[in-house]
Structures are given as C-alpha cells and as structure tokens.
C-alpha cells in the first residue's frame, strides 16, 4: 500500500483530446503530454470526461491510451478513463485499456441510470474482477446523478484488493473526512475539484486529478509538492495564484474553457465534438484576461519559496 500511495501522490492531469477537422490531432496531443511530463506531473489521465470520452470511438480511445503510454515511457503513471453506464461496456473498456498498456483505470459512476448503492457495489465488483489493474473510483454526482457513499467505498475496498482509491468530485471537503472515517487511512483520495485541492490535502488527500493542469501544470505540481514538503505558506500562495484560472475553467461546461485556454496559448485548437461546442466569444475574452493576469503573476510566485 505504501508503494501505491507513493505512485498516486501528486498531480494527475485529466488530458484534453485535441481535434483538427473532426479527427484527433496527435501532433498537438504529443506536445501536451511532453509538456505535462516536463512539469513533473505524477500521472496522466487520457480518455476521461475532460478528454471527451463520450464522443470517442473504441478505436480512438485505444489509440489515445496507447499513445500516452508510448510517449510517457514510464515517466508518469498512465491512468485511463474507462467508465460507462452499462457494466458490460465498462468491463470491455477496462480490458481494452489494460491491453493498450494503461497502469491503472479511473472508473466513473454509471451516469443517467442512477443505480442504488447496492447497484454501485455490484457494478464496481464486476469492474474490479475483470482486471488486475488498480481501480480508482470516481464520484461526481453533479454529472452522474449518484454519489458513492463512504460505506459503499469501504465495502468495495474490503471485497476487492485492487480498489484502493477514489477521485472525489462532490464539491465538499468534508467528504474527505467522511471517506477516511469509513475506509481508514489506506484509502487514497484525489481531489476531483481543482479549487479544493489544498483543503483536500489538509484533510488527508494525497493528490488531484486536475483539469487546470492542462494549462498550468507547473503551478499545480509546485502547489502539491510544497504541501507535501511542509511549506504550507508557499502552497497557499500557489493556490491563490491559480484560483482565478481554476474558476475560469468552469465558466462553461468542461472541457470547453480549458480547450479555449490552450488555444489562446497556442498549445492546441479549441475544436470540440457535438454536442459540445467552443465557448462563447464573451467567455473567450474573459479567459484571455484571466490568462494574462495569471501569466503576469506566475513567475514571481513560482520563484518564491
């Protein structure tokens, strides 16, 4: 467990999927992966919500996972998004992710169906039994309509040795304490909300699966590292630095704003797949202002200790 905790400590970037003329822009994707690794992220998460997994074909998802593994070359852990609201399909996705070389899988709660807690236990049990890979649960009730109860998490950990972690995106730092009370200190918690990363760390989380790290990987890595090194004042300064940018990533539904920010920084294009569309002109202008303010302040704060 200590080895697993070490591997899952830090920033995991929920990668966007760049598109050009309807197809995946692998040149831009490769550059994004390399930029993340250069910043020192602990992990990369292809084919998640931020990667527009819902509109990717199985072959595209396989290619993205395999490409991430190939380009990463062991320099960061690759945790593939592999959730579905049909348990059979989720199992198939996990097996394909494993075949593509993923180190772990991130499995969101079934969306739209709204299963009971008993249904979640059965769903995740089938998922865990289908793979030897580590499985990170993903609770995001705002998108899926159902939350993983702390007791459900504890039950799954008791029954399945490869379930040991959760990405918690319910918007409440109190959930970290509730989960740890139910599951014990062996539970590895990631913040699923960038803005709550520092509060989560203070309550026992070890890392974040981050959207804003697509744009500001240096700052997110430095903030989490400063906290773990005991430099809480610097961690707070970095939290404050990235706070407005973090809020900006959700002026519209993810990943519209993060793709717009990457385009403004000439890192990839803003193209999305329907039903998602690029952000409005007004929000693009708003994001440009936020990025300018962030860039102006970043060098001074990042350089301070």
N, C-alpha and C positions, 0 to 999 in steps of 0.2 A: 504493500500500500504506500509506503514512503516513496518508492520509485515512481509509482503512478502519480502521486501528489506532486513530485518534482516535475514530471513531464507535463502536467496540466496547469502548472503555475505560470502566470503571466498573461500576455495579451494574445488572443487568438482572433485573427481578422476574418470576419464574415465577408468573403470576397464578392465583389460585383462580377457580373458576366458582361464584358463589353461586346456590343454588337455593331456591325457595319453592314448596311444594306440587307438586314434580315438574318445574317449569319454571324457566328461567333468570330470576334476579332482576336485571334490568338496572338498576334503580334503585341497588341495592347495588353492582353491578359498576361503574357510572359513578362512584360515590363513591370506590370503591377505586382506580380509575385516576387520578382527580384527586388523591387523597392521595399516590400514588406520585410523580406529576409535581411536586407541591408540595415533596416531599422532595428532588428533584433527581436522580432516577434517570436513567441514560443510556438505558435501554431497557425495554420491556415485552414479555413473552412470553405471549400468550394461547394456549389450546388445547394446552398441554403436559401432562405427567404430572400436575403439580400442579393443572391445570385439568380433570382427569378426562376427558381427550380420548377415552379408550377407550369412554366411555358417551355421548358426544355424537353426534348425527346430523350428517350433512354440512351440512345447512341451519343447524343451531345453531352449528357451527364457523365457517361463513361469516359468520354474524351477529356472533359474538364478535370475529372478526378485523376486520371492517368497523367495528364499534362502537369497538374500540380505536383504529383509525386515525382515525375521526371525532373521538373525544373527545381524542385526543392532539394533533391539529392540528400535527404536526411538532415538538412539544416534546420528544419522545423517539423513539428508533428502535423500530419495531414488528417483532419477530422472531417469526413464527408457528410453533408446533409443527406439524409436517407429516410425521410418520413413520408407517410401517406395516410389517407383516411380510410384505406382498405388494408387490413392487416396482411393479406396475401401479397398485395403490391409492395407494402413496406418491407416484407421479408425478401422479396425479389430485388428491391433496390439495395438492400443491405448486402445481399450476396454479390450483386454486381459491383458495389463499392469495394468489397473485400477483394474481388477478382482484379479490380483496377489498381489495387495497391494501397488503399487507404489504411491508416494506422488505427483509426477509431471512427465511430459514426455518431452523429448527432440526430436524435430521433424526436421530432415534434409530436405533440399530442394529436390524435386524429381531429381534424377540423370539420366543421359542419355537422357531423354525426352527433356530437356532444355525448360521448359514452359516459356511463357511470364510473365510479372509482373501481368497481369490480371489472368493468369493461377495460379500463386502463391497465389493470393488473394482468388481465388475460392477453391484451394486445402486446404489452411490453414483454410479457413472458414468452410469447411466440417469437418476438423480435430477438430477445436475448438467446433463446435456444437455437436460433438459426445461424449464429456466428460465434466465433471465438474472439472477435474484436471487442475492445472496451466500448461500452454504450453510454453516452451521455443523454440523459432525459432532457426534454426541452418543454418547459411550461410557459406558455404565452397566451393567457386567456383572452387578451384583447383581440387577438387574431383568430383563435381557435374556439373560443366559447367554453372551454373547460380548463380547470386548473388541477394540477397534480397535488393532491392533499399530502401533507407531511407523512401521515401514517401509510399512505399508499407508497410513497418513496421508500419508507422503512421496510415495508413488506417486500418490495421488489429487490432491495439490497439483500435481504435475508435469503431470498429464494434463488438469486442469480448472481454469481460471483463477478460477472462482467458488467453488472450495473453498479456503479460506484459514484456517479456524479450527476449533477443537474445544472442546466442553464436556466436560471430563474429570471423571468421577464414579466413578472406580475406588477411591477411598479412600486413595490413596498419593500423597504429594507428590513422590516420586521419579519418578513418571510425567512430570512437567513437564520435568525434565531429559532424560529419555529421548526425549520427543517433540521437544524443541528440538534435540537432537543429530541426530535423523533428518531433521527438516524444516527446520532453520535458523531464524534469527531472524524470518523473515517469518511464521511460524506464530503466530496469535493464539490464546492459551489463556485459557479461562474456567474457573474452579473450578466444579465441579458439586456440591461439598460445602461448605455454609456454614462449618463449623468449620475447614476447611482453607484458607479464603480468604487469610489473612495468610501462611501458609507458601507457598502458590502464588504470591502476588505477589512474595515474596522470591526465588523461583526463575525469575521471568520472565513469569508470567501477567499479564494486564492488567485482569482483572475477574472478576466472579462472576455466574452465573445463579442467583438466590437464592430460596429458599423463605421464610426468616425475614424477608426484606424486606417480605413482605406485612404483617407485624406491626410491624416495627421498621425502616422504610425510612430514617429519619434517621440511625440508628446505623450501618447498613451503608454508606450513602453517605459519611458522615463518616469511617469507618474506611478505605475505599478511597481517598478523597481525601487523607487525612492521609498514607497511604503514598506516594502519587504525588508529594506535595509535600515528601517527605523528613522528615516529622515522625513518625519511627518510634515514638517513645515514646507519643505520643498514639494512634497506630494500635493499639499493643499494649494500651493502656488500654481502647480501644473493643472490641477483640477479647475482652478479659476480661469487659467489661460484658455482651456479648451471648452469651457462651459457654453459660451455663446455659439461656438461652432457645433457643439453637440446638439443644442436646441435647434439649430438650423437644419440639421439632418432630418428633422421631422416636421418641417413646415408643410410638407405634403407626404403622402404615403411612401414609405421606404420601398424601393431604392431610388425614387425619383430625385430627391435632393442630393444624395451622395453622388449619383451619376452626373448631376449638373455641376457639382463642386469639382469633380475630377475633370470634367470638360473645361471648366473655367481655368484650371491649372494645366491644361493641355496634356493630361495624362491618359484620357480615353474619351470616347464620344458619349453624348447624352442619350443615344438611341435606346429605346425600350421596346418590349413586346406587348401588344394589346392583350388584356385591357389596360395595361399601364401605359401612360403617356408622359412625355417630358414635362417638367414643372412649368408653371405659367411664367410669362415674361416678368411679371411683378416679383415673383419669388426668386427668379433667377437674378434679378437686380439686387434683391435683398441678400442673397447668398454671396454675391460678388462683394458687397460691402462687408459682410461678416468675414470673408476670407482675407480681405485687405487688412482689417483690424487684427485678425489672428496673426497674419504674416508679420505685421509691423511689431507685434509684441513678442513673438515666439523666440527670437534669437536671444533676447535679454533674459527671459525666464528659463529657457532651456540651458543657458550657460551658467545660471546661478546654482549654488548648492547650499 
